[in-house]
Amino acid sequence: MSCSSNAGAAKPNFLFIIADDCTFRDIGCYGGQAKTPNIDRLASQGVRMKRCFQAAPMCSPTRHNIYTGLYPVKSGAYPNHTFIKDGVQSVVHHLKPLGYRVALSGKRHISPEEAFPFEYSGKKNPDMNAIKNLFQESSESRTPFCQFICSNEPHAPWNKGDASAYPPADVKLPPYFVDTPKTREEFSKYLAEITYYDDQVGQVLALLKKHNLENNTVVMVVSEQGNSFPFAKWTCYDHGLQSAMIVRWPGKVAAGSQSNAMVEYVDVLPTFLEAAGGDIPDVLDGKSMLGVLTGKTDHHKNYVFGIQTSRGIFAGPDHYGIRSVRSSQLKLIHNLDPDARFYNSIDKKEFFREWKTMAAEDDAHATALVNRYYNRPEFELYDIVADPLEQNNLAADPKYASEISSLKSQLAQWMKSQGDLGQDTEMAAIDRMNTGNEMVKQARGKDTGSKKKKKKNGSGPKRGNPKNTPASTERVESAHSVNTHINRASGMNVLFIVIDDLCNYPTIMQNYPGVKTPAFEAFAKTSLQFTRAYSPGTMCNPSRSAILSGIAPYRSGLYTNGQQWQDSPLLSSVKTLPQAFRDSGYHTAGCGKLYHSRPSVAQWQAQWDDDAGGEGKFAPRAKPSPIPDSVGGPANFTYGAIDESEVSDFQITKFTKSRLAAQYDRPFFVAHGIRYPHNPWTVPQRFIDLYPADSYSFPPPGYKSDDLNDLPAVGKQYARKGPDRKALADSGHWEPTIRHYLACISAADELFGDLIASLDASPHKDNTIVVVWADHGFHMGEKDHFAKYALWEQTTNVMLMVRVPGMTSGGTVCERTVSLQDLYPTLVQLCGLNDPGHKLDGRSVVPLLKNPSQDWPHSALTTHMKNDFALRNETHRYIRYHDGSEELYDHTSDPFEWNNKLHAANSRKVIAELSSQLPAESVDPLKSGNRKANRNMRRQER
């Protein structure tokens, strides 16, 4: 994403101060007991992020997570004492080209260091003298800096700070602690070390002030993962994953404010890049939280995720994997190997031995806590709002079945996006650890021994289970099978809605400002809206065939409505988009006008589990046309009122609503085609009443009487296809036809809104991607044209809105140029579908879903007939017809394409650039297999 928020101003400095092993609940100004006056003062000057999380509850993965902007499995750094994959870039590589000095002082715990080429100083704790020098040099040279201050406190052992400030008898222990003398003593020392860390924060902030750097420095203070008491570090409970975060940026961040937006450490790097005016690479997993910090929005993410692997933990099991997903209300934890015993170095601590002693003496509270720490069920569910300390596991409560299903799907989708195979990934963790580490040597020795044992008798221990019994081995294998099923067949659902003959939403408003579309407007506020989306074809059949096959018309030969899909050897051999979903484990259901000509019988049967008639024979019944035959229109070129019972669009909506309300054992792909506003423009009277005569500007703003004067002959020929605009006007039918077209748009809007309301009322709302698009637009007199079948903006610029939970931001507009040809590869990437096995035209727009404003140097191609093309970029439309004639329109000054700039002095460079992107050749048109289709094709080609 190319950001210009700081254009013309000095780039901000970044100061990131991080504690070690310090939980959200215990660090200052969050109701904790530790005395943190410096952090409290900072909070009064900035914003407190009350819901900040890291992805892994231990040191090394957390540090890699922050510096790479990647979640642990994707970067390769997911066990402790780990290292990143080759080619992964760090914050240094991103900020240094922007002119920044990037330094790290204190604890490192990252590897290999050459992949993190910071200016290093200090070892376990910050070097204040080095920090002072950097601040002084940066202030004098006005060079921006990004300084990471990495404390080792309050990591155990707790031997710093003044523990006398926290008398053990006075400390308040959490309810999930056993109250023993040693526990109180250790907790006292832990609180003292937090205060010691607070003093380090104060020293750094004082140096910043001394060198007059406060006003242009983003200060971010965080507390890393939880402490090394039970149910914190090395677990996916909030006490392990939730961090304190305070951000100060004078003039940008409101002093003394707070936010409940859910953010993650993976978002830190994208935030710095946006604030610095740099590009945010689409490979990053996080997204900038600058809008939240500056108060422009109070929402950032719907879900945050956690991963814990016991590889690299002192005195821990070989591979005890945990994954979690959290919304603002609920937390789901998946313990991948629940029959294995959870343990780590806490088991060796004196205070925990006291807990076990009390449990052996039948103390009920101690018994319950010790058992809970060692033994975990496969799934845990907590209501974070009602039960913030996660004491009441709701996973077995049938009332939460739908919520659990939704969260499982969210978790599985995230794991799939990361390449996380669950227990298999846990087994491979040893290969992601530094080989010189003593724990790695011990782990490799254990694995070697296990392999030898298994080779000898075939019954060695599996997946870290300390009990080598047939029962425990069988249970582990069962858990692994369940996990594999979740990863492969529980991704995000998809609701895929296509609307017929509908211009792009901005185009509708531009040409017909009185159009009434409340459902489209409401959905735009919850989704990402592409204002420059373009159809691959200029009529129903080629456009839909291209989108659903992934193959552009110039490669398939399907150019017109009269041609048949099954007559193309290429189209008949590919996996359709619904089939790709079904073959990837999805339940697929289709209803309404999805295709125009049906795929082969084999393809049709292969793509649907549930088919209510997706071939598209759903339309309002045509009434006798009030339009005289002299206009030359087809028989269904008519308008008027019709009873709702005669419109199949209203009837079939019931089918899709029932599918959205159903429960599934796997994710679903539900496709629904709305025939409106395709002609005939016969529609229930209540929609016509929305558009009384003289209720909008007429003729439409896009009409210009001499618009065709600068067109080549082929352009004029295409403009005069279909009904005659002048004859319509002379007979008094132009204005009411437009009104009825708009009434049909409002009908489509209501039908669409009904589907979205059903989805949003279902348990699938937060786990369903919604894609709504139109196959092409329609001219209502613009360019003296009354049809589609043309390569101008009104036909090719179409509606496209996408809502991806956890990825897109509501009310966002993307002005980059995309093609509906991009939908197939986009959904393959978003949903982690299996490779469809054939070349897909188009490209995934997932990078734009994440960062709608990022650079996107791509154009959109539309094909009309053989060798008739339009190419659209952000500023121009270039048309080249089969006879070599051309048109060029500059959309920066001519949104209605009234002026063909082909011969303008400054146009040749633009034409050369765009023409070079056109296909080198187009295949011949398909010869349809029946006379009726041949007749239709000839009529379209006239």
N, C-alpha and C positions, 0 to 999 in steps of 0.2 A: 504494500500500500504506500503510495507516495503522499507524504504528509507535508503540508505547508503552513501549519499553525504557527510556527516560529519563524516564518520567512521574514527577513529584515530585522530580526531581533537576535540578541546573543543566545547561543544555545544554552539550555540549562545544564548545570552540573547535577550529578547524581551521587548521593551519599547513602549507602545501604549498610545498615548496622544490624548484625544478626547475633543473637544469643545462641547457646547450645543446650539442648535438652531442657527446654523451659516451656512450660505449657501455657496456653491461652488463659487458663483460669487462675494462674498464680502470678502473672506479671502485672505491673501497676495498672491503675485506673480501670481495671476490669472487675473490681470487687475482690481481688486477691489480697492476701495478708502481707505480702512483701512490700516494703517501703521503697518506692521508686520515684523520688521527687523530680528527677530530671526527665524521666519518661512521662510523668504526669504533666509537667510543664509543656513538654512537646505536644502532648495530646490537646492541651488547651489552645495551641497555635495551629493545629491541623485537623485532620479527620481520623477518627478511630474506625477501622474496618472490623466490625464485630463478627464477621463470618469469613475469615481467611483460613485457607487450608493448604497443606502440602500433600503431595501424592504418596509419600512414603514416610513412615514414622521412625526413621533413623537417619544418621548423619550423612553418610556418603551419598546415597541416592538423592537426598534433599538438596545437597550442594550442587550436584550435577544437574538436577532439575531446574534450579534457579538460573545457572549460568548458561544452559543450552536452550531453555524454552521448550524442552521436550519432556514428555512423561518418561518414567524410568525404563520400561521395556523397549520403547522405541529407540531411546538413546543407547540402550544396552547396559545402563548403569542402574540395575535394580537390586542386586544384593548389596551388603555392606562391603567396604574395602574393594571397590569395584572400579571399572574404567569404561569410557564411552567407546562406541564403535568408530571404526575408521571413517573419516569424512564428516563426522558431526562437528559443526562449528559452535564456537562459544561466543559469549557476549563480546569478547575482545575483537573477534573477527567482524562483528556487526557494527560496533561503535568506533573502532579505530579509523575506518575509512571516512567517518563523519568528522574527523578531527579531534577525537577524544583521546586523552590519556586514560588508560584503564588499569587500575591498580587493585591489589588485594593485600591486606595486612592482617596477619593472624592465622587462624586455623584454615587449613587447606582441604584435605580429605578428598581430593579430586585427582583423576589420573586419565591419561598420561599428562604430565605437566606441560609438555610441548603442545598439547591441544588447547591449553589454557594459558596463552602467553601474556599473563598479567605482568605488571611491575610488582614483584613480590617484596614484602618486608614482614619481619616478625615470623614466628612459628605458631605456637599454640595461641598466643594472644596478640593483640594489635601492638605495633611499634609506634608510639605516639610521636617520636621524633621524626620518623619517616613520613607520617601523616602530615605533621606540621610543615615539613619541607615541600611536600606536594602542594598543599594549600597555598603556601607562599609563592611557589613558582607559577602556579596556575593563575593566581591573582595578578602577579606582575606581568605575565605574558598573555593574559586573557585567553588562555587555552582551556577549553572545557574538560572536565574530568568526570570519570565514573569510579568512585572509590568504594570498595567493599571492605567494611570493618568487621572482622570475623572473630568474635570472642569464643574462648573455650569454656566460658562460664554460663550457666551453672552445671556443667557436665561433672559427673562424679569422678573422683571422690570430692565431697564437699568440704574443702579445707581452706577456703578463702572467705573473707567477710567477717563481720562481728556477730557471732551467734548469740552473744549475750543480749542483743537487741530483741531476741525472740525466745524468751524463756520457754522451755519445753512444756511446762505445765499450762502455759497460756495459749499455745497454738491450737487452732481448730483443724482437726483432721477431717478429710472427706469421709462420707458415710461408707465408701467402699474400702476403707482402711480398717484394719484391726487395731484397736487402741492398746498399744504396748509401750513400755518405757523407751525401748530402742527405736521404735517407729517415731515417737515424738522427738527424740534426740536428733534423728536423721532429718526429719522434716524441718526442724529448727535450723540446722546447718544449711539445708537446701534454700530456705528463705533468705538466709544471710548472704548466700552466694548470688542470689538474684539482685540483692542490693549492691553487691560488689560490681555486677554487670552494669547496673544503673549508673554507678560512678564512672565506668568506662564511657558510657554514652555521654555523660555530662562533660567529660574531658574533650571528647571529639567535637561536641557542639560548641564548646568554648573556643576551640581552635578555629572552627569555621567562622564564628563571629569575629574573632580577632583579626582575621584576614579579609573581613568585609565581603564574605561570600554567601551570607544567609539569604539575601533577597533573590538570588538567581540559582538556588540549589534545592533540588527535590530531595528531601530527607525522608528515608523510609526505615523505620525501626521495626524489626520482627523478632519472633521468639523461637523459631525453629520448631521441632517436634516436641512431644511430651517428655516428661522426666522419667527417670529410671526407677520409679515406684511401679507397683503392679497396675495393670489396666491402662497404661499410658504408652510410653515408648515401646516399640515392637508390636503394637496392636493397632487395629483400625478403628478403635473407639475414638470419639471426638477428643478425649483427653490425650490421645496419641497424635491425632492428625490436625487438630485445630491450633492455629497460631495466632498470637497477637500481631497486629499490624497497625502502625500509626504513620501517617504521611503528612508532611508539612511542605507546602510550596506557596510562599507568600504571594498574594494577589491572584492565585489560581485556585487554591483549596481553601474552603471556608474554615476559619478558625473555630475550634470548639465544636465542630460538627461530628456526626457519626453516620455510618452506613451499615445497613443489614444486607447489602448485596453480597452474594457468594462469589469470592474470588479465590484464586489459587496461586501458588508460587510460580507455576508455569506461565502466569500472565505478566510477571515482572519484566522480562526481557521485551516483549512486544510493547509494554507501556513505555519503557525507556526509549525504544525506537520511535514510537509515535511522537513522544514529547521532544525528541531530538530532530524531528523532521525527516527521519529516514524511512526506508522501505521495510515492511514487515514480511519476511519470506513466508510463502504459503506452507512450507514444511513445518513451521512452528506449530506446536499444539495449543499454545495459549493464545489469548486475544487481549488487546490493550484494554486496560481498565481506566483509561484517562477520562472517559466520560463520567464514570462513577466518581472518581476523585474530584473532578471539577464541578460535580453537582448537576451535570446535564441529564443524568439518568440515575435511577435508584435500583436498576436491575442489571445483572451481568450474566449470570449463568443459572440454568435450572437445576443442574446437577454438578457435584464434585465427586472425585473418585479417589480411591486409596488402594495401595498395593503393599503387601508385606511379604518378604521371603526371609526365612531364618538362616539362609546361608550367610556366613560372615559374622554371626552373632556369637559372642563368647558363651560357651557352655550351652549352646542351643541345639535343637534337633537338626538333622541333616537338611530337611526340606519340608517346612510347615508353611504352606502358602495361604495367604488371606487376601481377599479382594473386597472392596466395599463401594457402595454408591450412596450418596446422600442428597436429598432434596432439602428444601427449607423446612419440611415437616418430618420426614422419615429418613431413617438410616437402615440400609440392608447390608449385612456382612455375610460373606460366603467364605466359610472355612473349608478349604479344598480337600483336606484330609482329616475329617473330624474324629476318626478312630485313633489317630496318632495323639500323643500327649504333648501339649504345649509347654515349653519350659525354656529358660535362658539363665543368664547369670544372676538374676534376681533370686533364683532358687538357692543360691549360695550365700546370700546376705544374712547377716545376723538378725535383722528385724523380721525377715521372712521366716527364719527358723523359729522365731517366737510365735509367729502366726500358726505355723504347723504344729508346734507344741500345744497351743491352745486348742487347735482342731482335734488333736489326738486325745485331749482331755474332754472332748465332747462339748466344747463351746460352739453353740449353733451358728453364731455369726462368723466365727473363724472357719468353721467347717465349710460353710456355704461359700465363702470367698476363696478359700484354697482350692476347693473342688472346681469352682467356676474358672479360676485362673488356669488350672491344668487341663480341664476337659471342656471342649467347646462343641456345641451342636453344629451341624452343617450350615444352617442358616440362622441368623439372628436379625430381628427387626425391632427397631426402637422408634417410638414417637418422640422426636427430639424436643418438641415444644412442651409436651406434657411431662416428659421424663428426660430432662437434659443430662442427667448423669447415667443414662442408659442402664437402668437397673431391672426393667421389666421387659423381657423378651416376648414379643407379640407374634413370632413367626408361626406358632401353632394355632393362632386364633383364626378361625375361618372367616371372620369379618374382614380380615385384611388380605384375603386371597387375591383380589384383583390388584391391590397395591403392590403385593409381593411380585406378582406376575409382571407388572409394569416395570418395577425396579430391576428385576432379573433381566428383562430385555434391554434396559438401558445399560446395565453393567456388561452384558454380553456384547452389545454393540461397541462399547468403548474398548473392551478387550480385543475384539476383532480388529478395530481400527489401529490398535497398537501392535498387532501380531502376537498377542498374549494367548498362549494355548493352555493356560491354567497349570495343571500339575506337570505337564510336559515342560513348560517354561521353568517351573521350579526345579525340575531335575537338571535342566541345562544351566542353572545359575552358577554352578561351580566354574563353568567356562567363562563367566563374566567377572571373575575375581582375580586380583593381582597375585601372581604365582609366588612372589616372594614372601607373602604373608603367612605367618605360622598357622593361622586357622585354616587357610587354604590347604596347606600341606597336610594338616590333620584330616580335613574333609576328603581330600583326594585319597588319603590312606584308607579311610573308612570305605569309600566307594570301591577302591581296589579290592579290599577285603571282601566286601559284599559280592563283588563280581566273581571272585574266586570261589566263594562259598556256593554261590548259585551254580557255577559251572560244575562243582563237585556233586551236589545233591539235588539241584533243581528246586530248592525251596528256600532260597535266601530271602531276607527281609526286603520288602518293597516300599518305595516312597517314604522312607524314613520311619516306618512304623516300628517301634522298639519291641513290639510283641510279635514274634515269628510263629503265629498260629494260623491254621487254615481259616478260622472265622475272621480274624482281623485282616488277613490278606484278601479274602473275598470282599470284605466291606470296602477296603481301599480301592479295589478294582471297580467296584460299583460306583464309588464317589467319582472316580476318574471318568467313567462312562457318562455319568450325569453331566460333569463339567464339559466334556467334549460336545455333548448334545447342545448344551447352552451356547457354547462358542460358535457352533456351526449353524444353528437353526433358530436363534432367538435374537435377531437384529431388530432394527427399527422397522415399524410398519410404514406403509406408504399408501396415501390416498392420492390418486392420480386422476385429475379432472380435466377434460378437454371441452372447450366451448367452440361452437361452429360460427364462422363468418364474423368474428368479433375483432374490431380494430383494437389496437393497444389502448389501455386505459387513458393515458395522457392524450392520445389522439382523439378519443371520444370526447373528452372534456374540451379540447381545443376547438374541435369542429362543431360540437353540440353541447355548449356549456350548460344547458338545462337538463341533461340526461340524469336520471335518478337511479343511482346504484348504491344504496346504503350497505349492502352486504360486501360488495367489492371494497368499498371505502373502509369498512370495519376490519376486513381481513388484511388490507394493506397496513393497518396499524399494528398488526401482530406478525407481519412477515417481511421478507425482503422483496422489493418490487423492482424488476428490471424494466427501465423505461426504453431501452434500446434492444429489444429482443425481436428477432426476425425469423420468418417462416422459411423453410427450405424449398417450398413450392408455392404456387400461386392459386391453388385450388385444393379441394379436400383430399382427393386420392393421393396425389404425389406427396403432399405435405405429410399426411398421416403415415403413409408407407415409409417415408424417409425416417420419421421420428421413431416409429415402432420397430423398424428393422435395423436402424443405425446406418443405413446406406442412402446416400444422396441420389436424387433423381437422375443426374447426369451419369451415374454409374449403373443404375438399375434399368434405365430406359422407360421407367414409368413416369410419364409427363402429364397425363390427362386423367380426367375422371372416368373416361370410358374404358381404359385399359384394365387388365386383370392381374392381380398380384401373382397368381399361380402360373401365369404365362412367362414369368421371369425365372430362368434357371438360378440366377443369383439369389433373388428374394426367397425362392422356395427352399434354398439350402441352408438358410441362416436361422439362428435362434432369434425369435422376436423378443422384445423387452419383457412381456409377461412370462414367456418361457424361461428367460434367464432368471427371473425371480423364482419361478417354480422349481427349476433345477438346482437352485441354491437353498432350497428348503422352505420356501415361502408358500403359504396358502394363497392362491390367486383367484380373484373373482372379477368378472367383467360384465358391464351393463351399459346399454345405450350405444350411441354412435361413437365408436372408437376407431374402427377402420372405415374405409369407404368401399373398397373391394376386399373380400375376405382372403386371408391366406389359404393355403392348401388345407385339405381336411386333416392331414397328419399334423400340420403345424397348429391348426385350430384346437385339436384335441390335446396337443402336447402343452398348451399354454394355460389352460384353465382347469382349476378344481371345481369351480362354481361359475357356470355360464348362464346368464339370463338373456343372452342374445346380444353379443357385443358387435354384431356386424353393422348395426346402425340403421335399422329399418324403423326408426322412431321419429315421427314428425307430426306436426299438426295437419289435420286433413285440409286439403285445399278447397276453398269455397269458389264458386264461379267468379272469375276474375272481373273486377270493376274496371280494369285497365284495357283500353281498346287494343284490338289486334294490331293496329297500325304502329304501335311502339316496337313491335318485333320481339317481344319477350317470350320466354318459354311459358308453358301452360301454368306452372306454379308461381309465376310472377304476379302475385296478388296480395291484397291486404284486406283486413276486416276483423270483426269480432267472431269468436268461436267459444263454445262451451269447454270448460276445463276437462271434462270427461272425454273430449275428442282429441286431447293432446297427450300422446304417450309419454312425453317428457315428465309430466306430473305423476304418471302412474309408475314409471320405472324407478323414480326416486325412492319409492317405498322399499324396493328391493335393496338398494345400496344402504339405506338407513338401517335396515335390519342386519346387514352384514357388518356395519360399523358398531352395532350394539352387541354383536355376538362375542363369545369367548373362544379363543384359539389356543392350541398347544404349540403353536409356532407363530412367527410373525406373518403378517398378511400384506398382500399387494392388492388393493381394490381400485379398479379403474372404472370411471364413470364418464359417459359422454352425454353432454347436454346439446340437443339439436338447435335450440334457439341460439342466436337470432337469425339462423338460416331461413331463407324464404321457403314457403309462403309466409308472409308476415301477418298471419292470422293468429290472434292471441285473445285470451279472456278480456272482457270489457274493462275490468278494474285497472288493467295496465294501460289501456288506451286512454282512460280518463286522466292519467297522469300527465298527458300531453295534449291539452286543448290547443286549438289553432292559435297562432300568434304567441305561443308560449316560449319561443326561442328565436334566435336570429335566423332569418331566411332571406336569400339563399345562405347555405352554410359558409362560414368564413373561408373555408378552403377552396371555394369556387371562384374562378376568374374566367370571364367570357372569352378572352383571346388566349387561353392557356396553351392551346395546341400549336400556336403559330411557329414556335421554334423547335418542334419535334421532327425527327426524321420520318420518312414514310411509314416504316414499320411501327413506330410509336403511335402515329395517328391511326393506323389500322387497328392496333390493339385497343386504343381508346374508344373506338366506335363499335367494339364487340358488344353484343348483348343489347338490351333495350335502348332505344334512342332517347337521350336525355332531353333534347329539344321537344320531341313529340310528347314526352311525359309532361313537360312544363306547359306546352300549348293546350293539352287536354285537361289541365288542372290536377294532375295526379302526382306531380313531383313532391310538393309539400306534404300531403297526407301520407305518401309512401315513406318519407323520412320519419314522420311521426310514428308510424306503425313499426318501423325498424327499431326506433328507440324504445317503443313499448315492448318489443320482443327482447331487447337488451335488459330491460327491467324485469321481464319474466325470467330470463336466464339468471339474473342477479338473485331473485328470490329463491330459485331452485338451488343455486350454489349456496346461498346462506342457509338453506334448510339442511344441506349436507354438512356444512361446517358446524352448525348448531348441534347436530346429532353426534358428530365426532367429539366436540368439546364437552358434551354431556356424558360421554362414554368413559370407561376406564383407560382408553387408549390415547387420550388427548396428548399427554406429555411424552408419548413414545411413538408418535406418528409424524412422519414427514408428509407435508401437503405440497403438492405441485399443481398449480392451475395455469392452464395455457389455452390459447386459441389457435386454431390451425392456420388461419390467415385472416386478413381483414376484408373490407368491402367498400367500394366507392359508391357514394350516393349522389353523384353528379360532379364531384371533383374531377378535374381534368376531362370534363365532358364525358365522363365514363360512369356507367351504372352497372357495375358488376365487379368481380374479382379479375382473374385472368390477366394481370398486368404486373409490371415490375416496379411500380412506384410505391412510395411510403405508405399510402393508405391501404394497400393490399398486403404489404409485407411486414409492416411493424405491428406486432401482436402483443397481447397480454401475456405476461409471465410473472407469476408471484410464487415464491417458495418460502415455506416455513419449516425450519429444521430445529427441533427442540435442542437447546444447549449450544447452538451454533449461530443461527441468524438472530438479529436484533429487530424487534418489531418497529414498524414505522420507518425502516431504512430504505433508501432508494439507491439503486446502482445504475449509474449512467454509462457503464461500459457496454460495448457492443458484443452481443452474444447471439447465437443461433439456437433455434429449437432442435437443431441437429445435435446440440450438445447435451440434450437431456439423457440419452441412453448412457454415454460414458460417465456423466455426472452421477447417475443413480448407481451405476456399477461401483464407483468409488465410495459414495456415501454409505451404501449398504453392504459393502464388502462382498459383492456377488462373485460367483465363479466366472472365470474368463469365458465370454460367450463363444469364443473360438473363431471369430471372423473379424475383419478389420472394421472398426467403427469410424465413420466420418464424424467430424466434430471433436470437441475436447471437453474434458471435465471443467466445470466452472466452480468446483468446490473452493478454490482459492478466493473467488469473489464472494461466495457465501460467507467465508470467514472475514474477508476484508474487502468490502464492496468498492473502496476507492483506490485500490492498488493499481499499479500500472498494468495495462492489459492491451498489448499492441496487436490485437486480432480484429479481423473484419468478419462480417457475416455474408454468406453467399446464398442467393435465391435463384433457383432455376425455373424458367417458364416452359418453353418448348426446347427442343434440341438446339444447343448453342445460343440460347437466349438467357443472359445472366444479368443479375444486379449484384453489385458488391457495395456493402455499406460499412463505413467506419464511423468514428464519433463525429466527424465533421462533414463528410461527403457521401453522396450516392453516385455510383458510376454504373451505367447501363451499357451493355454491348449486345446488339442483336445479331442474329445468325447471318445477316448480310454485311456485317462489319460496321453498321451505323451505330452512333453512340449518343449518350446523354450524360451530363454531369450537373449535379446540384450541390450547392454549398449550403448546408443546413445551419451554419452559423448565422446566416442572414436571410435565408429563404426556406422556412420550415414547411411551406406548402408546395415547394418544388415548382414554382412558377417560371423560373428563369434558367434555361439550359445554358450553363457556363462553358460548354464544350470549347468554344473558340476564344474564351477570355485569355488575356495575355499570361496570367499566372497559373493557368490550368494544366499545362502540359506535364509538369512534374507530378501533379496529383494523379493525372490519368496514367502516366507511366507506372507509378507505384501501384495503383489499384489494378490496372490491367495485367500486370505481371502475376497477380495472385489468382487469376481465372484458370479454370481447368484447361489443360492442354487439348483435351478432346472429350466429346460426349458420345455415348453409345447410341445406336439407332433406337427409335421408339419401339416398344413392344407391339407385336401384332396380336390383337386380342383374339380370344378363342371362340367368340360367338358374334353373330351378325349384329345383335343389338348393341353390343359394346363397340364394335367397329363403327357403327352408325353414330354412336355418341362421340367417339373419338374424332370422326370426320367433322361433326358439327362443332366441336370445341376448336378444331384446327382452322375452321373457316374464319 
